Amino acid sequence: MSVGSYLQMNRWKDARTGVGGAEVARRLDHFRAVCRQARVRLTPQRLEIFREVAASLDHPDAETVYRGIRVRMPTVSLDTVYRTLSLLRDLGLITALGPRRESVRFDANLQAHHHYVCMRCGRTWDIEGADLDTRKIPSGVRELGSVVTAQIEVQGVCTACSERPSGRTRTKGGAKP
């Protein structure tokens, strides 16, 4: 099956997500262009893995991406998802959020923005604000090395978690302690 026909067949999924169809289409066009330029083979698995991240506002981790696409591609392996997410990160198509020792979450929104992370459930939201964007990086940081990008991560307990009893909490990455 060609990637073009696969794209047409799976357009319905975008309507169910929080990211608008036009934005998902723009991200997919960018994905295809970067893959062509890098001479990376454009497979249905890579396309679907990228689409799952690009269409999500939830900043999914690898296991969530796997569960989401497994419904549509039952033969995809978790290893393929991990390797593809790593490739997409290396190509600059997605960013990785969170420390490497915890569950890494992925974001296809490459525009400058910041994040709110619930310390109980691990859910992550994009946040924007001019006051956040104008924060200056301390000069001491530059003495450590070059700065490629910077973003602010606000941590707290989301409304849904604060309304539930706190007996069963999760760590910042979303995994149970």
Secondary structure in CASP SS format (residue, H / E / C, confidence):
PFRMAT SS
TARGET T0000
AUTHOR 0000-0000-0000
METHOD secondary structure of the structure
MODEL  1
M C 1.00
S C 1.00
V H 1.00
G H 1.00
S H 1.00
Y H 1.00
L H 1.00
Q H 1.00
M H 1.00
N C 1.00
R C 1.00
W H 1.00
K H 1.00
D H 1.00
A H 1.00
R C 1.00
T C 1.00
G C 1.00
V C 1.00
G C 1.00
G H 1.00
A H 1.00
E H 1.00
V H 1.00
A H 1.00
R H 1.00
R H 1.00
L H 1.00
D H 1.00
H H 1.00
F H 1.00
R H 1.00
A H 1.00
V H 1.00
C H 1.00
R H 1.00
Q H 1.00
A H 1.00
R C 1.00
V C 1.00
R C 1.00
L C 1.00
T C 1.00
P H 1.00
Q H 1.00
R H 1.00
L H 1.00
E H 1.00
I H 1.00
F H 1.00
R H 1.00
E H 1.00
V H 1.00
A H 1.00
A C 1.00
S C 1.00
L C 1.00
D C 1.00
H C 1.00
P C 1.00
D E 1.00
A H 1.00
E H 1.00
T H 1.00
V H 1.00
Y H 1.00
R H 1.00
G H 1.00
I H 1.00
R H 1.00
V C 1.00
R C 1.00
M C 1.00
P C 1.00
T C 1.00
V C 1.00
S C 1.00
L H 1.00
D H 1.00
T H 1.00
V H 1.00
Y H 1.00
R H 1.00
T H 1.00
L H 1.00
S H 1.00
L H 1.00
L H 1.00
R H 1.00
D H 1.00
L C 1.00
G C 1.00
L C 1.00
I C 1.00
T E 1.00
A E 1.00
L E 1.00
G C 1.00
P C 1.00
R C 1.00
R C 1.00
E C 1.00
S C 1.00
V C 1.00
R E 1.00
F E 1.00
D E 1.00
A C 1.00
N C 1.00
L C 1.00
Q C 1.00
A C 1.00
H C 1.00
H E 1.00
H E 1.00
Y E 1.00
V E 1.00
C E 1.00
M C 1.00
R C 1.00
C C 1.00
G C 1.00
R C 1.00
T E 1.00
W E 1.00
D E 1.00
I E 1.00
E C 1.00
G C 1.00
A H 1.00
D H 1.00
L H 1.00
D H 1.00
T C 1.00
R C 1.00
K C 1.00
I C 1.00
P C 1.00
S H 1.00
G H 1.00
V H 1.00
R H 1.00
E H 1.00
L H 1.00
G C 1.00
S C 1.00
V C 1.00
V C 1.00
T C 1.00
A C 1.00
Q C 1.00
I C 1.00
E E 1.00
V E 1.00
Q E 1.00
G E 1.00
V C 1.00
C C 1.00
T H 1.00
A H 1.00
C H 1.00
S H 1.00
E C 1.00
R C 1.00
P C 1.00
S C 1.00
G C 1.00
R C 1.00
T C 1.00
R C 1.00
T C 1.00
K C 1.00
G C 1.00
G C 1.00
A C 1.00
K C 1.00
P C 1.00
END
